[in-house]
Amino acid sequence: MDKKVIDEGKGLAWLSYLGLLLLIPLLVNKDNEYSKFHVKQGLVLLICGIITRILWIIPVIGWVVGMVVGIFLLVLMIIGIVNALSEKTEPLPVIGKYAEKIKI
């Protein structure tokens, strides 16, 4: 991506990792490839978070797995925000490959 595209999308791209706030860069910068990249990453992270919350329904095992996965997703969220603000387009570890398959 060229510097101009990154500069135009960087201001809002980091919001993609904060749950439903990913709608802001998606709607405001809908033609910006940098924003789209981070929105896709954030969407996969959001879906994983929803699945994790569903796991909490299962007593004991669900709580333990949910807590471990929840902490992992928090770390991924921080990595994503740092990447967006650092002008990087690196996929998130483990789940980033799924974001590439999403068409927006």
VEXSE-885888 format. One record per atom (N, C-alpha, C, O, CB): x, y, z; residue in one letter. Coordinates in pm, whole numbers, padded with zeros to 5 digits, always signed. Glycine has a CB too. Example, Ala and Ser with C-alpha at 12.3 -4.5 7.8 and 13.67 -1.06 7.14 Angstrom:
! VEXSE-885888
+01319-00569+00780A +01230-00450+00780A +01320-00330+00780A +01424-00332+00846A +01131-00447+00905A +01285-00225+00708S +01367-00106+00714S +01290+00003+00787S +01341+00114+00804S +01408-00060+00572S 
! end
This chain:
! VEXSE-885888
+00084-00119+00000M +00000+00000+00000M +00087+00124+00000M +00196+00126+00058M -00095+00001+00121M +00038+00225-00066D +00119+00347-00067D +00092+00431+00057D -00008+00412+00126D +00091+00429-00195D +00181+00522+00084K +00180+00602+00206K +00051+00685+00219K +00000+00702+00330K +00301+00695+00208K -00002+00734+00108K -00123+00817+00111K -00243+00736+00161K -00321+00785+00242K -00152+00875-00028K -00257+00614+00112V -00369+00527+00154V -00358+00497+00303V -00458+00502+00375V -00369+00394+00072V -00237+00467+00349I -00216+00437+00492I -00248+00559+00577I -00315+00547+00680I -00071+00392+00517I -00200+00676+00536D -00225+00798+00614D -00374+00832+00623D -00421+00878+00727D -00150+00914+00552D -00447+00807+00514E -00591+00835+00515E -00668+00739+00605E -00767+00778+00667E -00647+00827+00373E -00622+00614+00615G -00695+00515+00693G -00648+00498+00836G -00721+00444+00919G -00686+00385+00627G -00528+00545+00865K -00468+00520+00997K -00546+00582+01112K -00552+00525+01220K -00327+00574+00998K -00606+00697+01090G -00676+00767+01198G -00789+00688+01261G -00816+00700+01380G -00730+00895+01147G -00857+00605+01180L -00970+00529+01232L -00948+00379+01233L -01026+00306+01293L -01091+00559+01151L -00842+00331+01169A -00820+00187+01155A -00808+00117+01291A -00850+00002+01304A -00695+00160+01073A -00753+00183+01390W -00733+00119+01520W -00867+00088+01589W -00873+00000+01675W -00648+00210+01610W -00973+00159+01552L -01105+00132+01611L -01159-00004+01570L -01250-00056+01633L -01204+00240+01569L -01103-00063+01465S -01148-00192+01415S -01132-00303+01518S -01199-00406+01507S -01072-00228+01290S -01048-00284+01615Y -01019-00388+01713Y -01100-00372+01841Y -01077-00444+01938Y -00872-00388+01745Y -01192-00278+01843L -01271-00250+01964L -01417-00291+01946L -01508-00210+01967L -01261-00101+02000L -01439-00415+01907G -01574-00469+01896G -01654-00403+01785G -01607-00390+01672G -01646-00453+02026G -01775-00363+01818L -01864-00306+01717L -01819-00170+01666L -01875-00119+01569L -02002-00294+01773L -01720-00111+01729L -01667+00015+01678L -01600-00003+01543L -01565+00096+01477L -01567+00074+01778L -01581-00127+01500L -01525-00151+01367L -01616-00097+01258L -01573-00081+01144L -01500-00300+01346L -01741-00070+01292L -01833-00013+01194L -01793+00129+01154L -01821+00172+01042L -01975-00012+01249L -01727+00202+01244I -01688+00340+01214I -01588+00344+01098I -01616+00411+00998I -01627+00406+01338I -01473+00275+01107P -01383+00280+00991P -01441+00212+00868P -01409+00249+00755P -01250+00215+01026P -01527+00114+00888L -01589+00047+00774L -01678+00142+00697L -01677+00142+00574L -01669-00075+00821L -01756+00223+00766L -01849+00314+00699L -01784+00445+00655L -01819+00499+00550L -01965+00344+00791L -01691+00496+00735V -01629+00624+00702V -01524+00608+00592V -01519+00688+00499V -01565+00686+00827V -01441+00505+00603N -01331+00484+00507N -01358+00360+00422N -01270+00275+00408N -01196+00470+00581N -01477+00348+00367K -01515+00225+00299K -01432+00195+00174K -01428+00079+00131K -01659+00232+00263K -01368+00293+00116D -01286+00270-00004D -01137+00260+00027D -01057+00243-00064D -01309+00380-00104D -01100+00271+00153N -00959+00270+00191N -00913+00127+00221N -00967+00063+00311N -00935+00361+00314N -00816+00079+00147E -00769-00059+00163E -00704-00083+00299E -00716-00192+00354E -00669-00093+00052E -00636+00016+00353Y -00572+00002+00484Y -00678-00019+00593Y -00664-00106+00678Y -00487+00127+00517Y -00784+00061+00588S -00893+00045+00685S -00962-00090+00667S -00994-00157+00765S -00995+00159+00670S -00985-00129+00543K -01050-00257+00516K -00970-00373+00573K -01027-00467+00630K -01070-00277+00366K -00838-00368+00558F -00752-00474+00613F -00776-00488+00762F -00796-00598+00812F -00603-00444+00584F -00773-00376+00834H -00787-00381+00980H -00931-00412+01022H -00953-00473+01126H -00742-00249+01043H -01029-00370+00942V -01168-00405+00972V -01187-00556+00962V -01254-00616+01046V -01266-00331+00875V -01128-00618+00861K -01138-00764+00846K -01074-00835+00965K -01130-00931+01017K -01072-00810+00716K -00957-00788+01007Q -00890-00846+01123Q -00977-00830+01248Q -00991-00923+01326Q -00752-00781+01144Q -01033-00710+01265G -01118-00684+01380G -01246-00765+01379G -01296-00805+01484G -01152-00539+01387G -01300-00790+01260L -01422-00870+01248L -01397-01014+01292L -01480-01073+01362L -01474-00867+01103L -01285-01071+01252V -01251-01207+01295V -01231-01210+01446V -01274-01304+01513V -01123-01258+01222V -01167-01108+01499L -01146-01099+01644L -01281-01089+01717L -01299-01151+01821L -01057-00977+01679L -01374-01012+01663L -01506-00998+01722L -01581-01131+01721L -01643-01168+01820L -01587-00891+01648L -01575-01202+01610I -01642-01333+01600I -01583-01430+01702I -01656-01504+01768I -01629-01390+01457I -01451-01430+01715C -01387-01518+01814C -01430-01479+01956C -01447-01566+02041C -01232-01510+01801C -01446-01351+01980G -01492-01305+02111G -01633-01351+02142G -01663-01388+02255G -01484-01155+02120G -01719-01348+02042I -01857-01395+02061I -01859-01544+02090I -01932-01590+02179I -01943-01363+01936I -01780-01620+02016I -01772-01764+02041I -01719-01792+02181I -01767-01882+02249I -01680-01832+01935I -01621-01714+02224T -01565-01730+02358T -01671-01703+02465T -01678-01774+02565T -01445-01637+02378T -01752-01602+02443R -01858-01572+02540R -01961-01685+02547R -02016-01712+02653R -01928-01440+02504R -01986-01748+02435I -02078-01863+02435I -02019-01978+02516I -02093-02051+02582I -02108-01908+02290I -01886-01995+02510L -01821-02100+02588L -01842-02084+02738L -01842-02182+02812L -01672-02102+02557L -01859-01960+02783W -01878-01934+02925W -02005-01999+02980W -02020-02012+03102W -01882-01784+02951W -02096-02041+02893I -02219-02106+02938I -02189-02242+03000I -02258-02286+03092I -02317-02121+02821I -02086-02309+02948I -02050-02442+02996I -01982-02429+03132I -01880-02360+03143I -01957-02516+02894I -02035-02492+03236P -01974-02481+03369P -01832-02538+03373P -01800-02634+03303P -02061-02552+03472P -01750-02479+03452V -01612-02513+03485V -01520-02517+03362V -01435-02429+03347V -01608-02647+03556V -01536-02615+03275I -01447-02626+03158I -01463-02503+03068I -01364-02446+03021I -01477-02755+03077I -01586-02461+03045G -01611-02343+02964G -01554-02218+03027G -01506-02129+02957G -01759-02326+02942G -01560-02210+03159W -01506-02094+03229W -01355-02086+03213W -01300-01979+03186W -01543-02098+03377W -01289-02200+03230V -01143-02202+03219V -01100-02172+03076V -01015-02086+03052V -01086-02340+03263V -01159-02243+02981V -01125-02221+02840V -01160-02078+02799V -01084-02012+02730V -01198-02324+02748V -01276-02032+02843G -01318-01896+02810G -01223-01791+02864G -01196-01692+02797G -01456-01871+02864G -01173-01812+02984M -01081-01716+03043M -00947-01715+02968M -00893-01608+02939M -01059-01748+03191M -00895-01832+02937V -00767-01841+02866V -00779-01780+02726V -00693-01701+02684V -00721-01987+02857V -00884-01816+02655V -00904-01763+02520V -00932-01613+02527V -00886-01538+02441V -01021-01836+02448V -01006-01570+02627G -01034-01427+02644G -00907-01346+02663G -00893-01238+02605G -01126-01406+02761G -00815-01396+02743I -00687-01328+02763I -00608-01325+02632I -00546-01224+02599I -00605-01396+02874I -00610-01436+02559F -00541-01443+02430F -00600-01341+02332F -00526-01275+02259F -00551-01585+02372F -00733-01329+02330L -00797-01233+02241L -00766-01089+02281L -00754-01002+02195L -00947-01255+02239L -00752-01064+02410L -00712-00931+02457L -00573-00896+02406L -00548-00784+02362L -00716-00925+02611L -00483-00993+02412V -00347-00972+02361V -00352-00945+02210V -00282-00856+02161V -00256-01095+02392V -00433-01021+02137L -00446-00999+01993L -00504-00861+01963L -00464-00796+01867L -00534-01107+01930L -00598-00816+02045M -00656-00684+02028M -00548-00576+02042M -00543-00482+01963M -00770-00662+02129M -00464-00590+02142I -00357-00493+02165I -00259-00496+02048I -00215-00391+02002I -00283-00522+02298I -00223-00615+02001I -00134-00628+01885I -00196-00559+01764I -00126-00488+01691I -00104-00778+01854I -00324-00580+01741G -00392-00519+01628G -00393-00368+01635G -00369-00301+01535G -00533-00569+01619G -00421-00313+01752I -00420-00167+01769I -00282-00111+01744I -00267-00010+01675I -00468-00128+01910I -00180-00177+01799V -00042-00131+01778V -00005-00138+01630V +00057-00045+01577V +00057-00216+01861V -00044-00246+01563N -00016-00258+01419N -00085-00148+01339N -00025-00090+01249N -00061-00394+01367N -00210-00119+01372A -00284-00016+01299A -00221+00121+01319A -00211+00199+01224A -00430-00012+01345A -00179+00151+01440L -00118+00282+01466L +00026+00290+01416L +00078+00400+01396L -00122+00310+01615L +00089+00175+01396S +00227+00171+01346S +00234+00157+01194S +00341+00137+01138S +00303+00056+01412S +00120+00169+01130E +00111+00162+00984E +00153+00027+00927E +00209+00020+00818E +00196+00271+00922E +00127-00081+01002K +00162-00216+00958K +00038-00289+00908K -00073-00267+00958K +00229-00295+01071K +00057-00375+00811T -00052-00460+00763T -00014-00606+00782T -00018-00686+00688T -00084-00431+00613T +00023-00639+00904E +00058-00776+00938E -00066-00846+00995E -00134-00791+01082E +00176-00780+01040E -00096-00967+00946P -00211-01040+01001P -00187-01077+01148P -00074-01101+01191P -00239-01166+00919P -00295-01081+01223L -00284-01122+01363L -00242-01269+01371L -00280-01349+01286L -00419-01099+01436L -00165-01303+01473P -00126-01443+01490P -00250-01533+01506P -00349-01492+01566P -00032-01459+01612P -00244-01650+01455V -00344-01757+01465V -00472-01726+01385V -00513-01808+01302V -00380-01780+01611V -00537-01612+01407I -00666-01586+01344I -00657-01498+01220I -00755-01486+01147I -00757-01522+01443I -00545-01437+01196G -00530-01342+01085G -00553-01403+00948G -00598-01334+00856G -00395-01282+01089G -00521-01530+00933K -00536-01594+00802K -00682-01604+00760K -00712-01610+00641K -00473-01734+00804K -00773-01607+00855Y -00915-01615+00824Y -00970-01482+00773Y -01066-01479+00696Y -00993-01660+00947Y -00909-01373+00816A -00953-01240+00774A -00928-01219+00625A -01002-01145+00560A -00880-01131+00855A -00826-01281+00571E -00795-01264+00429E -00905-01320+00339E -00916-01280+00223E -00663-01331+00396E -00986-01411+00391K -01092-01475+00312K -01220-01393+00311K -01312-01423+00234K -01120-01614+00367K -01229-01291+00394I -01350-01209+00404I -01351-01107+00290I -01251-01041+00263I -01359-01138+00542I -01466-01095+00226K -01485-00996+00120K -01571-00882+00174K -01684-00903+00217K -01550-01060-00006K -01515-00762+00171I -01591-00644+00217I -01595-00544+00103I -01652-00437+00116I -01526-00579+00346I 
! end
